[in-house]
Amino acid sequence: LAALLDEASYWVASLATRRICVTAAMDIRYKKPVPVNRLTITCAYLLEKKGKRRVTVQAYLQDTEGKEYVRATSTFMAVSGDFEAFFSDDPSFGAIQWDAYAIESFAPCHKSIL
C-alpha cells in the first residue's frame, strides 16, 4: 500500500515542479485493513509547494463507498532537469494539459482491485 500511495504522490509532485522528484519523507496512517477483491480508488493531491524544488503531497486509498483505509503525507524534492523532456518519447505524454491551473489542481485517481 505504501508503494501505491508513493507512486500516486510522485506524479503529483513531478507535475507540480515539472521535474523528476524523489521522496524525502513519507508519513503513513493505516486506518483499517483493506479487504481483498474489492475495488479501491487511490487519489493524490498537492498540499503545498515551497520554492521550485520542495512539495508536499497527500494521498489516500478508499473504496467506492468512500471508506478510507490508508492515508499518506509525503514531501518530495525535485532532483533533475526538465520533466517534459524526460518523457518526450512517450506518445501519450503530449496529451497532458500543462497549464498552471491543471498542475495545481491535479488529483490523479486510480481504480484497482486489491
N, C-alpha and C positions, 0 to 999 in steps of 0.2 A: 504494500500500500504506500509506503514511503516513496518508493521509486516512481510510482504512478503520479503522486502529487508533486514530486520534484520535477518530473518531465513536463507536466502541465504548467508549472510555475516558471520553468526555464523559458518556455516560449513567450510568455507574457513579458518576462524580464528582457529577453533579447529583442522583442519588438519595441519595447519602450525605450531601450537605449540604442537600438539599431546596431548592436554589436553582439558578438558571441559572449555569453556570460558563464560564470561558474557560481555554484552555490557556496556562499561564505558561511552561512548558518541556517539551520532549519529546526524549528520547534514544532513537534507533532503532538497532537492531543487525540488519543484514541478514545472515542466516546462509547461505542457499542461494538460488539462482534459483528462482522459483516457476514450475512447469510450467503451460502453458496447458491448458485443457479438463480440469482436474482439480478435483474437489470439495474445497473448503477450509473450514475452520472458524475463525472469529475469536472469541476469548474475551477478556474483560477482567474484572479483579477489583480490589478495594480493597486497597492495601498499607498505607496509613497515613492517619490523619485527625488534623490538627493544628488545634485550636481549631474554630471554627464555619465558617471560610472556606477553609482550605487542605487539599487532599487529594492523595495520591499514588496513582496507578493503574498497574497493569501490564496490558498487552495483548499477545496473540500471535496469529500465523496459523500454522495447521498443516493437514496433510492428514488424511484419515480414518484413516490408519495411525499417526498421532501424530508424524510427521516435522515438525519446526518449521522454518519458513522465515524468519520475522522476529519480533522482539520489541521492544516499546517500553515505556519507563517515563516517565510524564508527571506533571507537577504542575499542578493546576488551582486556580483561585481563584474562589470564589463572588462574583458581582458584582451580583446583583439580588435582588429580593424573592421572594415565595412561588412556588416551582416548581409546586406543585399548581394554583394559581390561573392560572398562565400556560397550562396545558394543560386547563383545566376545560371548554373547548368540545369537546374530543375525547372522543367517547362510549366509546372503548376505554380511556381513561385510568383510569376508576374501577375497572377490573378488576384493577389492580395492587395487591398487598398492601403496605401502608405501615408495617408494624410494624418495630421497630428491628432485629430479627434478620434479617429478609428483606433490609433495606438493607445491613447489614454483611456479609452473606454473598452478596450479589448478584453473579453472574458470568454476564452475558449471553453467549451463544454464537450466532453467526450462520453458517449454511452458505451458501456461494456457489460458483459455478464461475467461475474466472478464466481 
